[in-house]
Every structure is written in structure tokens, then in C-alpha cells.
Amino acid sequence: MFTKFRGTLEYCSPEVHNGAKYRGPELDVWALGVTLYTVLFRENPFTASEVPGTLNDLPHPLTEGSNDAMTLLLGLLQPDPLKRFTVLRALSCDWLRQIVNLNDYSWCDMFGDVPVHSDSMYELDC
């Protein structure tokens, strides 16, 4: 069991913030939820100064059953580590198992006028 956290506080799970011993995978799953939230909403759900624990105060609230992505996020960001999804449970979620044709999407459709990294060789005209 681990007793000290070494990492980015924004990705630290509530139980570790509160000083509980932890095995590791449950913290990794929480961090995966933070990453997925950030990708979907373009905003970090937590700051380094706050202890996550309630999902009611998120910048973009998660609604149970609203869609497959929200179901996955709620499982990954479950404050109780015993109820939190495992990696195997997350991998079985419909949202991750759906077939996606990348030809149906473009950068401009997904991100609008958000610029591509400045040293990129790609120029996009949205």
C-alpha cells in the first residue's frame, strides 16, 4: 500500500487527498476520469487547492444516464474507491466500444477555431 502521493494534485483522488493508504489502480482510474472530463469539456474539473469529493460542484455537472460518456465519467470519478470503476469495467463501457469512423470528423468540426499547435506543419482554414 502507498502512503504518499507524488503527482499532479488536480488528478489526485479524494481518498488520497484525505491521506488514506491506497493500492494505485483506483487512483489511476480517477486520474483517467479527470483526463476524460478535460478532453470532453476542455476544462479541468478540479484545481490543486480543492479536495475532490462531490461531483455536484463540477464546472459541467455530470447527469447519470444522460449518455454513455457520462455513465463512464461517473464511474471513473466515483468518490468512493470501492464503488469506482476498475479498468476492466471501464473498458466494457458502450462509449469506449462504439465504432467510430474518423472520416466522419474533422478538426474544424470538433474544435472550431481552436488553433493547431504553432509548430505544426498543418494549416487549417475553418
NORLINVEN-V438173 format. One record per residue. RES is the residue in one small letter. PSI is psi in radians with two decimals (999 if undefined). NEAR is the number of other ideal C-beta (glycine too) atoms within 10 Angstrom. D_CENTER is the distance of its C-alpha to the mean C-alpha in Angstrom with 1 decimal. Layout:
BEGIN
RES|PSI|NEAR|D_CENTER ; RES|PSI|NEAR|D_CENTER
END
This chain:
BEGIN
m|2.46|7|24.1 ; f|2.60|12|22.5 ; t|-0.27|9|23.6 ; k|2.44|7|22.3 ; f|2.30|15|18.9 ; r|1.90|6|18.9 ; g|-2.89|10|15.9 ; t|2.12|11|13.9 ; l|-0.55|15|14.0 ; e|-0.34|16|11.0 ; y|0.11|22|9.0 ; c|2.32|21|11.8 ; s|2.80|26|11.7 ; p|-0.73|18|14.4 ; e|-0.59|20|17.0 ; v|-0.69|24|17.0 ; h|-0.63|15|17.3 ; n|0.10|10|20.2 ; g|0.16|10|21.9 ; a|2.62|13|21.7 ; k|2.63|10|22.3 ; y|2.75|17|19.6 ; r|-0.67|10|19.8 ; g|-0.95|10|16.7 ; p|-0.63|12|14.8 ; e|-0.55|20|13.4 ; l|-0.70|20|12.1 ; d|-0.70|13|10.6 ; v|-0.74|21|8.8 ; w|-0.83|25|7.5 ; a|-0.63|17|6.5 ; l|-0.70|18|4.9 ; g|-0.72|26|2.8 ; v|-0.75|21|3.1 ; t|-0.81|14|3.4 ; l|-0.73|19|2.8 ; y|-0.80|23|3.6 ; t|-0.69|15|5.8 ; v|-0.79|8|7.1 ; l|-0.65|14|8.0 ; f|-0.06|14|9.4 ; r|0.58|10|10.5 ; e|2.39|10|10.2 ; n|2.44|15|8.6 ; p|-0.41|23|8.3 ; f|2.74|22|10.7 ; t|2.89|9|13.7 ; a|-0.41|10|15.4 ; s|-0.20|7|18.2 ; e|2.56|12|16.6 ; v|2.03|13|16.0 ; p|2.66|24|13.1 ; g|-0.56|15|14.6 ; t|2.40|9|14.8 ; l|0.04|17|12.4 ; n|-0.37|7|15.5 ; d|0.24|11|15.3 ; l|2.62|16|12.1 ; p|-0.60|10|13.1 ; h|1.75|12|12.2 ; p|2.57|10|12.9 ; l|2.26|20|11.6 ; t|2.08|10|14.7 ; e|2.31|9|15.4 ; g|0.04|8|17.0 ; s|-0.60|12|16.5 ; n|3.04|11|15.2 ; d|-0.60|14|13.7 ; a|-0.70|17|10.2 ; m|-0.65|16|10.3 ; t|-0.76|18|11.9 ; l|-0.83|24|9.2 ; l|-0.75|28|6.5 ; l|-0.61|18|9.5 ; g|-0.67|17|10.3 ; l|-0.62|22|7.4 ; l|0.46|24|7.6 ; q|2.08|19|11.3 ; p|-0.52|14|13.3 ; d|1.98|10|16.0 ; p|-0.41|18|15.4 ; l|-0.37|7|18.2 ; k|-0.20|8|16.6 ; r|2.56|22|13.0 ; f|2.59|23|12.5 ; t|2.97|12|13.9 ; v|-0.75|13|13.0 ; l|-0.70|7|16.0 ; r|-0.73|13|15.1 ; a|-0.73|18|11.7 ; l|-0.34|11|13.8 ; s|-0.05|12|16.3 ; c|2.47|17|14.2 ; d|-0.65|11|16.1 ; w|-0.63|14|13.3 ; l|-0.34|12|13.0 ; r|-0.04|9|16.8 ; q|2.64|9|18.0 ; i|2.24|4|20.4 ; v|2.23|7|19.5 ; n|1.87|6|22.4 ; l|-0.37|6|21.3 ; n|-0.26|6|24.8 ; d|-0.09|7|23.9 ; y|2.67|10|21.5 ; s|2.86|11|22.3 ; w|-0.80|13|20.7 ; c|-0.67|12|22.7 ; d|-0.66|9|21.6 ; m|-0.67|8|17.9 ; f|-0.03|13|18.1 ; g|-2.21|8|21.7 ; d|0.23|7|23.3 ; v|2.14|11|20.5 ; p|2.60|10|22.5 ; v|2.64|12|22.0 ; h|2.45|7|22.1 ; s|-0.50|5|25.6 ; d|0.28|5|26.9 ; s|2.63|9|25.8 ; m|-0.03|6|28.7 ; y|2.42|7|27.5 ; e|2.17|6|28.8 ; l|2.37|13|27.4 ; d|1.67|4|29.4 ; c|999|11|27.5
END
